Amino acid sequence: MSKSYDVVVIGGGPGGYVAAIRAAQNGLKTACVDNWENRDGSHAFGGTCLNAGCIPSKAVLESSELYHRAGHEFSEHGIKLSKPELDLDAMLKRKAGIVKQFTGGIAQLFKANKVDGIAGTGKLLKGNKVEVTAHGGGKKETLEAKHVILATGSTPVELPFAKFDGKRIVDSWDALEFEQVPKRLGVIGAGVIGLELGSVWSRLGSEVTMIEAQDKFLFMADQQIAKDAQRQFKKQGLDIKLGAKLVEAKAGKNDVKVVYEDKSGKHEATFDKLLISVGRRPYTDGLFGDDVKVDTDDRGFVKVDKQNRTSVKNVWAVGDCAPGPMLAHKASEEGVVVADLIAGKTAEMSHECIPSIIYTAPEVAWVGKTEEELKAEKVPYKVGSFGFAANGRAQAMNQAAGMVKMLAHKDSDEVLGVHIVGPMASELIAEAVLAMEFRASAEDIQLTIHAHPALGEVIHEAALAVDGKALHG
Ligand code: FAD
């Protein structure tokens, strides 16, 4: 006899596992089916984010940053060290330990919230049934569900002429696991993932060349902030080639030979490893039975309405497999909203207040509109910016490069966008997100007391600068 549930979630990443927990908290009988497979063949909940994305990348970003600072900056603090020695194995073990702690934590959360966590592959059948093939193959069972939430995530885009081989031509997961520091690392795509992983290996000693097809660096970010960041990454030794397209890649036994093309013609380069980070595509392979027709768009995203309903009644989609930014916090928030809607509650999320972050050094973070977008949309705006150089805390930290830029409506003063390049931008952006969520004005932030000395004072000063009233600039 098939088991029946109020909600079956397919996918156990930040979209799916959070949806499952919230659904169970809402008193709904819930199962979460997930098929993540670790390199050793074991299963773990948490999806890309916990196993091969957000968490492991931040762990090695932190370790590599400390290594780099110990070698290049500690002496400025009056700390003398003989040359720091890299123990890459220990660094990667620490990362693996953090991943294990968090993925194991989800299994515990499922237990505590009475979610049935099932390791297996789910296939949506007609009538909202889910066929589950148990992890490891073989055994099949069918679950019946009043509601199904699709949260199957995304997978790296592979270039047909530069297929992943796991050794020389690699994806972001492989690039978190190199057993040795590659002497020459080529990175195709200078987006968020390419920049973060390029930074990691550059700090650990790789010569990093980034080949980016777009002419503009970080085309999706405010261009003033992007230019500032680009300058700083260049200083760190990242060789970022813009308007350059990879046209050929040949993996040999010991290296990868590539050809890329820019305005000046074709160029050759040789790397020890080549990371392809040209984006991710929604992953719905094998998800739909022959008798179900869930609409997808031309890029493969599951089509949803504003509240994440798909074209099939009582089937919902959240996270990377649905349109919108491919971010863990977007996935989780959609999961919460859908689980609440299924439970008959009122729920919505503000898509215009989703922060974006690049965890480089300095970090880059933003929320809301860029200056370029406001110009294009002909929205009248005021702008205030303030540098970290005049901030006591940033100087004390020896991390005073960068700035905060705030955009507010010219007439209403409502904050429309905040853009940061600088220390702890990932944490600082939370104030801007909250302000925008509450539809605060620049004046509201001006009138908010910010502790001294703290990095947040730069946000305060940027808000003051919107009306030409910065105190220290
Ligand atoms: P996923 O996390 O991809 O989870 C989907 C799960 O569904 C997987 O476990 C998959 O195995 C499973 N699945 C797929 N098909 C089936 C099926 N048929 N049956 C059962 N299970 C199935 N985002 C951030 O917000 N911040 C960051 O710092 C950040 N850093 C990143 C760094 C890297 C290197 C990468 C690659 C990504 C990063 N991301 C980051 C993006 C983030 O990982 C994703 O946006 C997020 O994981 C999406 O969550 P999701 O639940 O939609 O999908």
Residues whose N, C-alpha, C, O or C-beta is under 5 A from the ligand:
A	BS01	FAD	I10 G11 G12 G13 P14 G15 G16 V33 D34 N35 W36 G46 G47 T48 C49 A52 G53 C54 S57 G120 T121 G122 A151 T152 G153 S154 S172 I193 Y283 D285 L287 V318 G319 D320 C321 M326 L327 A328 H329 A331
